[in-house]
Amino acid sequence: MSAIDPVEIVAGNIQLRPPHAPEGPAAWRMLQDPGVEPAPGVTDEATAAAWCQGLGDWSPGHQVTFSILEITEGNLLGMVHLNRIDQTWGTAKLGFRIAPWARDQGIEVDAIGAVSRWAFGALGLERIEFLHLVGRAADCQVADRAGYLLEGTRRGGSRDDDGVRHDDHLHARLATD
């Protein structure tokens, strides 16, 4: 894997850039919401700051995380990440977290679209996949609005912390879409 140089993207009313430690308190508040996927090992503002700082390191080349920020105030609205980046095969997996104070504004759709366009262009990716648990209608709507087509259901595609398997929806977007 080759290192990926950090970038900043402006998309409408949002700015996307690698996370920094000072976003820790806002990230900690975001992670307290039951609708936001937890972050392993993040237990307070200090560990959230370290988590943000770590996510800002793109040098391994297999993952990138963008903080979604208000363009005027710089307040954290969420995060979009690509992981399992494989530039040889031209693929990656997409995920996002949106703060409760930023929901229902289309911010995640704008951020996912901007990050996807950047990844197809700058990284030369050809396919990006987005998985979510079946039953999360809002995630299906976000994926659809961001140009990620529903390809099907992965039976028993994920396992929770208790070892119980759950079905996933698989959405994907191609560079040619």
Phi, psi and chi 1 to 4 in degrees:
 res  aa     phi    psi   chi1   chi2   chi3   chi4
   1 MET       -  139.1  -68.5  -84.6  154.1      -
   2 SER  -103.0  149.2   56.1      -      -      -
   3 ALA   -59.3  149.3      -      -      -      -
   4 ILE  -110.8  125.3  -61.7  172.3      -      -
   5 ASP   -74.1  131.1  -66.7  -33.5      -      -
   6 PRO   -60.8  144.6  -20.9   31.6      -      -
   7 VAL  -136.1  164.2  -61.4      -      -      -
   8 GLU  -120.9  140.1  -67.1 -172.0   18.4      -
   9 ILE  -127.9  134.1  -57.6  168.9      -      -
  10 VAL  -107.0  128.8  173.7      -      -      -
  11 ALA  -136.9   99.0      -      -      -      -
  12 GLY    63.3 -119.5      -      -      -      -
  13 ASN   -94.1   11.7  -65.8  -31.0      -      -
  14 ILE  -125.2  154.2   58.6  171.8      -      -
  15 GLN  -118.0  138.5  175.7 -170.6   18.7      -
  16 LEU  -118.1  129.2  -59.1  151.7      -      -
  17 ARG  -158.0  164.9   65.6  158.8  171.8   70.3
  18 PRO   -59.6  143.7  -23.6   33.9      -      -
  19 PRO   -63.7  154.1  -19.9   31.2      -      -
  20 HIS  -130.8  156.7  -59.9  -59.0      -      -
  21 ALA   -54.9  -38.3      -      -      -      -
  22 PRO   -61.5  -13.8  -26.5   35.5      -      -
  23 GLU   -80.9   -2.2  -65.9  159.9   20.5      -
  24 GLY   -52.7  -50.4      -      -      -      -
  25 PRO   -59.3  -42.8  -27.6   36.8      -      -
  26 ALA   -67.8  -38.8      -      -      -      -
  27 ALA   -63.7  -40.4      -      -      -      -
  28 TRP   -61.9  -43.3  174.8 -118.5      -      -
  29 ARG   -62.5  -42.5  -76.5 -168.6  -52.4  -80.5
  30 MET   -60.8  -43.9  174.8  178.9   68.9      -
  31 LEU   -69.1  -15.6  -67.9  167.7      -      -
  32 GLN   -74.0  -18.3  -62.6  -50.0  -65.3      -
  33 ASP   -75.0  131.3 -175.2   78.2      -      -
  34 PRO   -63.8  -18.1   10.2  -15.2      -      -
  35 GLY   -84.4   -0.6      -      -      -      -
  36 VAL  -109.2  132.0  173.9      -      -      -
  37 GLU   -59.0  130.7  179.4 -177.3  -15.9      -
  38 PRO   -64.5  160.5   -2.9    8.8      -      -
  39 ALA  -112.9  120.0      -      -      -      -
  40 PRO   -55.6  132.0  -21.6   31.0      -      -
  41 GLY    82.5   -4.3      -      -      -      -
  42 VAL   -91.2  112.7  177.3      -      -      -
  43 THR  -122.6   -8.2   56.9      -      -      -
  44 ASP  -166.8 -176.5   54.6   24.2      -      -
  45 GLU   -62.5  -37.4  -73.6 -174.2    6.9      -
  46 ALA   -66.1  -44.6      -      -      -      -
  47 THR   -71.7  -28.1   55.1      -      -      -
  48 ALA   -67.3  -38.4      -      -      -      -
  49 ALA   -64.0  -43.4      -      -      -      -
  50 ALA   -64.9  -39.3      -      -      -      -
  51 TRP   -60.3  -48.2  176.4   67.6      -      -
  52 CYS   -59.5  -45.3  -72.0      -      -      -
  53 GLN   -60.0  -42.6 -169.9   68.1   32.1      -
  54 GLY   -65.1  -39.0      -      -      -      -
  55 LEU   -65.8  -23.3  -68.2  174.7      -      -
  56 GLY   -77.8   -5.9      -      -      -      -
  57 ASP   -91.5  104.2  178.9   10.7      -      -
  58 TRP   -96.4    2.9  -63.4    2.8      -      -
  59 SER   -60.7  -29.9   61.5      -      -      -
  60 PRO   -63.9  -25.0  -25.3   35.6      -      -
  61 GLY    86.3    2.7      -      -      -      -
  62 HIS  -109.6   -4.1   57.0   80.4      -      -
  63 GLN  -154.2  149.6   70.4   85.1   29.3      -
  64 VAL  -137.9  141.0  -61.4      -      -      -
  65 THR  -127.2  134.9  -60.2      -      -      -
  66 PHE  -113.0  131.0  -71.8   89.4      -      -
  67 SER   -76.9  139.6  -73.4      -      -      -
  68 ILE   -98.4  118.0  -51.9  167.9      -      -
  69 LEU  -123.5  146.9  -54.4  164.8      -      -
  70 GLU   -61.4  134.9  -71.8  177.8  -33.4      -
  71 ILE   -70.2  -29.2 -160.1  159.0      -      -
  72 THR   -88.1  -48.4   53.2      -      -      -
  73 GLU   -96.1  -20.7  -59.3  -66.4  -37.3      -
  74 GLY    78.5   12.9      -      -      -      -
  75 ASN   -71.5  141.2  -64.7  -37.8      -      -
  76 LEU   -70.7  128.1 -178.8   69.7      -      -
  77 LEU  -110.5  -19.1  -56.6  173.2      -      -
  78 GLY   162.0 -165.0      -      -      -      -
  79 MET  -146.2  147.9  -64.4  178.5  170.0      -
  80 VAL  -125.8  135.2  174.6      -      -      -
  81 HIS  -134.9  150.5   61.0  -89.6      -      -
  82 LEU  -116.6  128.4  -65.5  172.6      -      -
  83 ASN  -130.1  176.3   58.6   34.4      -      -
  84 ARG    51.4   38.9  -61.9 -176.0 -173.1  167.6
  85 ILE   -68.2  125.3  -63.8  171.0      -      -
  86 ASP  -127.8   97.1 -172.5  -33.7      -      -
  87 GLN   -70.3  -23.1  -70.3  176.8  -68.4      -
  88 THR   -66.2  -45.0  -58.3      -      -      -
  89 TRP   -91.6  -10.5  -71.7   96.0      -      -
  90 GLY    71.9   34.7      -      -      -      -
  91 THR  -128.7  161.0   60.2      -      -      -
  92 ALA  -162.2  165.8      -      -      -      -
  93 LYS  -111.3  140.4  -53.4  -84.3 -171.3 -148.1
  94 LEU  -110.5  146.1  175.8  122.2      -      -
  95 GLY  -149.0  164.0      -      -      -      -
  96 PHE  -152.6  156.2   70.3   92.7      -      -
  97 ARG  -129.1  134.4  -69.3  177.8  171.2   92.3
  98 ILE  -123.6  130.3 -168.3   75.4      -      -
  99 ALA   -66.4  146.8      -      -      -      -
 100 PRO   -58.9  -30.4   12.5  -21.0      -      -
 101 TRP   -76.6   -3.1   53.5   86.9      -      -
 102 ALA  -117.7    3.1      -      -      -      -
 103 ARG   -71.9  158.3  -70.7 -166.1 -172.8  124.2
 104 ASP    62.9   29.6  -58.2  -37.6      -      -
 105 GLN  -122.2   -0.9  -59.6  173.4   40.5      -
 106 GLY    79.0    7.8      -      -      -      -
 107 ILE   -62.7  -43.5  -70.1  165.7      -      -
 108 GLU   -65.6  -34.6   61.2  -90.1   46.9      -
 109 VAL   -65.4  -45.8  173.1      -      -      -
 110 ASP   -62.0  -43.3  -66.9  -17.3      -      -
 111 ALA   -67.1  -44.9      -      -      -      -
 112 ILE   -62.9  -42.1  -70.2  167.9      -      -
 113 GLY   -60.9  -45.2      -      -      -      -
 114 ALA   -65.7  -44.2      -      -      -      -
 115 VAL   -65.6  -39.6  168.7      -      -      -
 116 SER   -63.4  -46.3  -61.1      -      -      -
 117 ARG   -60.6  -42.2  -72.0 -173.2  -62.4  -83.7
 118 TRP   -61.4  -46.3  168.8   79.0      -      -
 119 ALA   -64.5  -39.7      -      -      -      -
 120 PHE   -65.3  -39.4  -69.9  134.9      -      -
 121 GLY   -80.8  -60.8      -      -      -      -
 122 ALA   -71.9  -36.7      -      -      -      -
 123 LEU   -97.4  -10.5  -58.9 -179.0      -      -
 124 GLY    71.5   22.3      -      -      -      -
 125 LEU   -68.0  152.7  -62.6 -175.6      -      -
 126 GLU  -115.2  -22.6  -61.5  167.5    3.4      -
 127 ARG  -147.8  131.6  177.9 -177.8  170.0   87.7
 128 ILE  -125.7  130.8  -57.6  173.2      -      -
 129 GLU  -108.3  148.0  -64.4  180.0  -12.9      -
 130 PHE  -131.0  123.6  170.8   61.2      -      -
 131 LEU  -114.3  143.0  -64.0  163.8      -      -
 132 HIS  -150.9  160.1   66.5   84.5      -      -
 133 LEU   -64.0  139.6  -67.0  176.5      -      -
 134 VAL   -60.0  142.0  169.1      -      -      -
 135 GLY   101.0  -10.3      -      -      -      -
 136 ARG   -93.6   80.9  -70.5 -171.4  161.2  172.7
 137 ALA   -59.8  -35.5      -      -      -      -
 138 ALA   -63.5  -38.7      -      -      -      -
 139 ASP   -65.5  -38.7  -75.2  -10.6      -      -
 140 CYS   -61.5  -41.9  -90.3      -      -      -
 141 GLN   -65.5  -43.3  -68.9  170.4   -6.8      -
 142 VAL   -61.3  -47.5  167.4      -      -      -
 143 ALA   -58.2  -47.2      -      -      -      -
 144 ASP   -60.7  -47.3 -176.0   57.7      -      -
 145 ARG   -66.2  -24.9  -70.4  174.7   46.8 -147.4
 146 ALA   -90.6    4.9      -      -      -      -
 147 GLY    87.9   15.3      -      -      -      -
 148 TYR   -97.1  111.8  -78.2   73.5      -      -
 149 LEU   -79.6  141.7  -59.1  178.3      -      -
 150 LEU   -73.7  120.4  177.4   61.7      -      -
 151 GLU  -101.0  -20.1  -66.2 -173.3  -22.1      -
 152 GLY   156.3 -170.9      -      -      -      -
 153 THR  -115.3  131.0  -59.5      -      -      -
 154 ARG   -94.5  107.9  -65.2 -176.1  -24.6  148.1
 155 ARG   -67.2  126.8  -63.9  177.8  -52.8  127.7
 156 GLY    60.3   32.0      -      -      -      -
 157 GLY   -72.7  -18.4      -      -      -      -
 158 SER  -138.4  162.8   64.1      -      -      -
 159 ARG  -129.5  135.1 -174.8 -176.8  -30.8 -159.9
 160 ASP   -85.2  179.9   64.8   20.3      -      -
 161 ASP   -62.8  -22.6  -68.1  -21.3      -      -
 162 ASP   -89.3    2.6  -65.0  -32.7      -      -
 163 GLY    87.9    2.9      -      -      -      -
 164 VAL   -82.4  131.4  177.5      -      -      -
 165 ARG   -86.1  144.9  -63.1 -155.0   73.1   84.7
 166 HIS  -133.2  152.8  -60.5  -83.3      -      -
 167 ASP   -79.9  146.5  -65.7  -12.3      -      -
 168 ASP  -119.1  150.5  -67.3  -28.8      -      -
 169 HIS   -93.6  136.8  -84.7  165.1      -      -
 170 LEU  -108.4  119.0  169.2   62.8      -      -
 171 HIS  -114.0  151.0  -61.2  -98.8      -      -
 172 ALA  -148.8  154.8      -      -      -      -
 173 ARG  -131.9  135.9 -177.7  170.0  167.2  178.6
 174 LEU  -103.2  154.5  -56.9  177.7      -      -
 175 ALA   -59.7  -26.4      -      -      -      -
 176 THR   -86.0   -5.5   54.5      -      -      -
 177 ASP   -69.8      -  -71.7  -15.1      -      -
